Amino acid sequence: MDKLAIDGGTPCRTEPFPSRTPFGDEEVELVTQAIRSQNLFGPGGTMLAEFEERFAALYEVKHAVASTSGTAAIHVAIGTVNPEPRDEIITAPITDGGTIVPILCQNAIPVFADVDDSYNMDPDDVEAKITPRTKAILVVHLFGNPCDMDRMVDIARRYNVALIEDSSQAHMTEYKGRLLGTIGDLGCFSLQQSKHMTTGDGGVTITNNDALAPRMRLFGDKGYTREPGPRMYEFLAPNYRMTELQAAVGIAQTKKVAAVVRKRNELGDLLTASIQGAPGIEPAPVTDGGKHTYWLYALRGAAGTADEFAAALSAEVVPCGAHYIGRPIFLCMGALADKVTFGSSQHPLDGCHGGRLIDYKKGMCPRTEKALQRMVTVSIHENMTREDILDMAEAIRKVAEGLEAKRDKKGSDQQSNSEVVRNNIC
Ligand SMILES: Cc1ncc(COP(=O)(O)O)c(C=O)c1O
């Protein structure tokens, strides 16, 4: 067996993997056009409207509203659903803080459903967490792997709560022939640099529901109706308007995203096929009826080995990390773990006015803690080739086998030591 690079052996591969190059001539051309127009204000230009139309067309929905970030897009969705202060929103414990911030900013209380083997929210736990105060379920399609949307839709309908999809990591991702973001009442996307399509920072909220659309459009623009006559700001809302610059980039990106997603799906599935049977390794899970689009490739290593595995794999020059966000999101955020919210009020988590008092602490989502402990994330992307993926697979196998051999050796050393001890006793 080849010696691991971390132990001084030769790495599986000497040249680095290719980096992403999401932008090209068309982005340059359109941004230049936007600047030459002498107007970068979205509602006063042409790029923003065109971007929103193109995005809606991609998803075959009637309404799309662009904004400044994925966080903003989720805030737009929650503002559209319009919870009463201290209503509850059930969401995922493995996600970015941008899923949670809008819930709190809209004065609602995040409630966490534990994950199942897919790393996504377990529908049974979602249902168990429903209370009379539940206003919405905010699912997160983690890493590009769809949630069990049949179950989520069924639960949302039976309990008459809104269903919002955080598809920030799952652009153009199919579940049973439908695109994520179009299955619930509202879909939200981040256009941050690392996402399948990007404007550096940016976001989009979509819906097919004509009743929700007017509030969705107003929410990211201060509630401003922009009608002639005296100004009217219909309700409390922030300004999340996208500028013509991001929209120009977004237009070009709408033409590329389908190919990006197709390629990632193909490469990720190839990686899964190529590491089958590697000792102690469980490849990235894929939900039944879904097509994973691998924003990140998250595999499960043998218990207790994620740090060692990621260090050894990095030494083989594979871009990877251990544990993703490290802890359930509620332990990562002072706003939840310590209730540092508005001044010293702890609002809306203060238990006042009939609001639920939740102690966001370790042990609340035990399966999430275990999943993160064993998680190793590998970065794959559309600029990689099949050969790159096969090299990666070889490195993963090498590391899995090398670590297994070390574990076996340690086990047999321990056993022979205890035999020595036993023999001495005899
Ligand atoms: C699942 C998820 N939700 C929300 C966000 C927030 O998006 P943004 O960083 O664009 O605000 C992200 C971004 O990383 C994300 O991955």
The ligand as an SDF file (V2000), in Angstrom:
LIG
                    3D

 16 16  0  0  0  0  0  0  0  0999 V2000
  -28.2710   27.2080    2.8920 C   0  0  0  0  0  0  0  0  0  0  0  0
  -27.9580   28.6780    2.9020 C   0  0  0  0  0  0  0  0  0  0  0  0
  -28.9160   29.5460    3.2750 N   0  0  0  0  0  0  0  0  0  0  0  0
  -28.6920   30.8590    3.2950 C   0  0  0  0  0  0  0  0  0  0  0  0
  -27.4850   31.3930    2.9350 C   0  0  0  0  0  0  0  0  0  0  0  0
  -27.2880   32.8690    3.0090 C   0  0  0  0  0  0  0  0  0  0  0  0
  -26.9340   33.3850    1.7750 O   0  0  0  0  0  0  0  0  0  0  0  0
  -26.0590   34.7390    1.6610 P   0  0  0  0  0  0  0  0  0  0  0  0
  -24.7060   34.4550    2.1690 O   0  0  0  0  0  0  0  0  0  0  0  0
  -26.1120   35.0220    0.2050 O   0  0  0  0  0  0  0  0  0  0  0  0
  -26.7850   35.7560    2.4620 O   0  0  0  0  0  0  0  0  0  0  0  0
  -26.4660   30.5480    2.5160 C   0  0  0  0  0  0  0  0  0  0  0  0
  -25.1570   31.0950    2.1080 C   0  0  0  0  0  0  0  0  0  0  0  0
  -24.1150   30.5920    2.3240 O   0  0  0  0  0  0  0  0  0  0  0  0
  -26.6910   29.1450    2.5030 C   0  0  0  0  0  0  0  0  0  0  0  0
  -25.7460   28.2890    2.1330 O   0  0  0  0  0  0  0  0  0  0  0  0
  1  2  1  0
  2  3  1  0
  2 15  2  0
  3  4  2  0
  4  5  1  0
  5  6  1  0
  5 12  2  0
  6  7  1  0
  7  8  1  0
  8  9  2  0
  8 10  1  0
  8 11  1  0
 12 13  1  0
 12 15  1  0
 13 14  2  0
 15 16  1  0
M  END
$$$$
